[in-house]
Amino acid sequence: MIPVQYFGKMLARNVLHPMTMSSVEEALRTKFRHSTLYRRRNNIMHNPYEAPGSALQAVSVRRASRPLAVWSLAFLLAALALFWTVGLIGLLAAIVTGKTGNVALLFPISLQVFQLAVVVTAVAGMLRRRQWGRWLGLLAIGGFTVLMILRPDTTYYANSAEQTGGFLGRNIIVPLLMLWWGRRFGFSDKAKQYFAGAPHAS
C-alpha cells in the first residue's frame, strides 16, 4: 500500500511542478498580449508573418510626426490662399456692381482661381503625406526663392555698405536659407519617413 505522503510528493513532482503559479501567470500574460483587445488598447501593429502562438513580443508603432518644415510651408501657403481668396472676391464684386466689364476681368479671375486651386491642392497633399504634395511643396519653395531674387529692389540704402549687405542678403543668404528649408522639407530623414508614411518603433 502506497503511503499518503509518498503519493502527495509524487503528485507535486509530476503534476504541479511543471505548471507552477508563476508559469500559469506568465502564460496568461502572453496570451493576453496576443489578444485583439490588448493590441487595440496599446495601438500595436499586427505582424502578419508572426506564427500563431509565437513568443515574439509585439512592437508598438506610430506614424512619423509632421516635420516643422512642412508645418511652416503649409501655414505660408494657407495665408497666401486666403490672400488670393480675398482678391478673387474683390474681382467678383467688381463684376456684380458693374464697375468693369466681364471680359476685362476674365483673365485675372481665371489666374486667381488656378493659383488658388494649386495652392489648396499642395497643402492638402502635404498634410495627407502624399508624394506629389512633397514635390509641389518643393516647387513652391523654389518659386518663392526665384521671386525674392528677381523682384525689383526698391529698398533705400544710405551708403554702399548697406547696399552691399542688401545684395549679399538677397542673392546669397536668402537662397541658402531657402535651400536649407527645401532640404528639411523634402530630403531629410524625418521628411522621407513622413511622406512615405513609415511607422516609428517605440
C-alpha positions in Angstrom: 0.0 0.0 0.0 1.4 3.4 -1.0 1.7 5.9 1.8 -0.3 9.1 1.5 2.8 11.2 2.0 4.6 9.5 -0.9 1.6 9.9 -3.1 1.5 13.6 -2.3 5.2 14.0 -3.2 4.7 12.2 -6.5 1.7 14.4 -7.4 3.6 17.6 -6.6 6.7 16.4 -8.5 5.0 15.1 -11.7 1.8 17.3 -11.9 2.1 20.6 -10.0 5.8 21.3 -10.6 5.7 21.8 -14.4 2.9 24.3 -14.0 3.6 26.5 -11.0 1.6 29.6 -10.3 4.3 31.8 -11.9 4.2 29.8 -15.1 0.4 30.0 -15.2 0.5 33.8 -14.8 3.2 34.1 -17.5 1.2 32.0 -19.9 -1.9 34.1 -19.3 0.1 37.3 -19.8 1.5 36.0 -23.1 -2.0 35.0 -24.3 -3.4 38.4 -23.4 -0.5 40.2 -25.2 -1.5 38.4 -28.4 -5.2 39.2 -28.0 -7.0 41.7 -30.1 -8.2 43.8 -27.1 -4.6 44.3 -26.0 -3.5 45.4 -29.4 -6.3 47.9 -29.7 -5.6 49.4 -26.3 -1.9 49.8 -26.9 -2.0 50.6 -30.6 0.1 47.7 -31.6 0.5 46.7 -35.2 -0.2 43.1 -36.0 2.7 41.2 -37.7 1.1 39.0 -40.5 4.3 36.9 -40.7 4.3 36.0 -37.0 3.5 32.4 -36.4 0.4 31.6 -34.2 1.4 31.3 -30.6 4.8 32.8 -31.3 6.8 34.0 -28.3 7.8 37.1 -30.1 6.7 40.3 -28.4 4.6 42.7 -30.3 6.1 46.0 -31.3 4.3 49.3 -30.7 4.4 51.6 -33.7 3.3 55.0 -34.6 3.4 57.1 -37.8 6.1 59.6 -38.3 5.2 63.1 -37.0 4.8 66.1 -39.3 8.1 68.0 -39.6 8.3 71.7 -38.7 9.3 72.5 -42.3 6.0 71.0 -43.5 4.0 73.0 -40.9 5.7 76.3 -41.9 5.2 75.8 -45.6 1.6 74.8 -45.1 0.9 77.8 -43.0 2.6 80.1 -45.5 0.6 78.7 -48.4 -2.6 78.8 -46.4 -2.1 82.5 -45.8 -1.3 83.0 -49.5 -4.5 81.2 -50.4 -6.5 83.4 -48.0 -5.0 86.5 -49.7 -5.9 85.3 -53.1 -9.4 84.4 -52.0 -9.9 87.9 -50.8 -8.7 89.2 -54.2 -11.0 86.9 -56.0 -14.0 88.1 -54.0 -13.0 91.7 -54.9 -12.9 90.8 -58.6 -16.3 89.1 -58.5 -17.7 92.1 -56.6 -16.5 94.4 -59.3 -18.4 92.4 -61.9 -21.6 92.3 -59.8 -21.6 96.0 -59.2 -20.8 96.7 -62.8 -17.7 98.7 -62.2 -15.9 97.0 -65.0 -16.7 94.7 -67.9 -16.7 90.9 -67.6 -14.2 90.4 -70.4 -11.6 92.7 -68.8 -11.7 90.5 -65.6 -11.8 87.2 -67.3 -8.0 86.6 -67.3 -7.4 87.9 -63.7 -10.2 85.7 -62.3 -9.0 82.7 -64.2 -5.5 83.2 -62.9 -6.7 83.7 -59.3 -8.8 80.5 -59.5 -5.9 78.5 -60.9 -3.4 79.7 -58.3 -5.9 79.1 -55.5 -6.5 75.5 -56.8 -2.8 74.7 -57.0 -2.1 76.1 -53.5 -5.0 74.3 -51.9 -4.0 71.0 -53.7 -0.4 71.4 -52.5 -1.4 72.0 -48.9 -3.8 69.0 -48.9 -1.1 66.8 -50.4 1.5 67.8 -47.8 -0.9 67.3 -44.9 -2.0 63.9 -46.2 1.6 62.7 -46.7 1.3 62.4 -50.5 4.5 62.2 -52.6 3.1 64.6 -55.1 2.4 67.0 -52.2 6.1 66.8 -51.3 7.1 67.8 -54.9 4.5 70.6 -55.1 5.9 71.9 -51.8 9.5 71.8 -53.1 8.2 73.6 -56.3 6.6 76.3 -54.1 9.8 76.8 -52.1 11.7 77.1 -55.4 9.1 79.6 -56.7 9.4 81.8 -53.6 13.2 81.8 -54.0 13.1 82.9 -57.6 10.5 85.6 -56.8 12.6 87.0 -54.0 15.7 87.1 -56.2 14.1 88.6 -59.3 11.8 91.1 -57.8 12.9 94.7 -58.2 14.8 96.0 -55.2 13.2 99.3 -54.1 15.0 99.5 -50.7 16.7 102.8 -50.0 20.4 102.3 -48.9 22.1 105.2 -47.1 25.6 104.1 -48.2 27.5 101.5 -50.2 28.0 99.3 -47.2 24.2 98.9 -46.7 23.8 98.3 -50.4 26.5 95.5 -50.3 24.8 94.0 -47.3 21.4 94.0 -49.0 22.9 92.4 -52.1 24.6 89.7 -50.1 21.4 89.0 -48.1 19.2 88.9 -51.2 21.4 86.9 -53.5 23.4 84.7 -51.1 21.9 84.4 -47.6 18.2 84.1 -48.6 18.8 81.5 -51.3 20.9 79.5 -48.8 18.1 79.7 -46.2 15.6 78.6 -48.8 17.9 75.7 -49.9 18.1 74.6 -46.3 14.3 74.8 -45.9 13.8 72.8 -49.1 16.2 70.1 -47.8 14.5 69.9 -44.4 11.1 69.8 -46.2 11.8 67.1 -48.8 15.0 65.3 -48.3 15.7 65.0 -44.6 15.3 61.6 -42.9 12.3 62.8 -41.0 10.6 64.2 -44.1 11.2 61.0 -46.1 9.6 58.9 -43.3 6.7 61.4 -43.1 5.9 61.4 -46.8 6.5 57.6 -47.0 4.1 57.1 -44.2 6.6 54.9 -42.5 6.0 54.0 -38.8 8.4 54.6 -35.9 9.0 51.8 -33.5 8.5 52.8 -29.8 
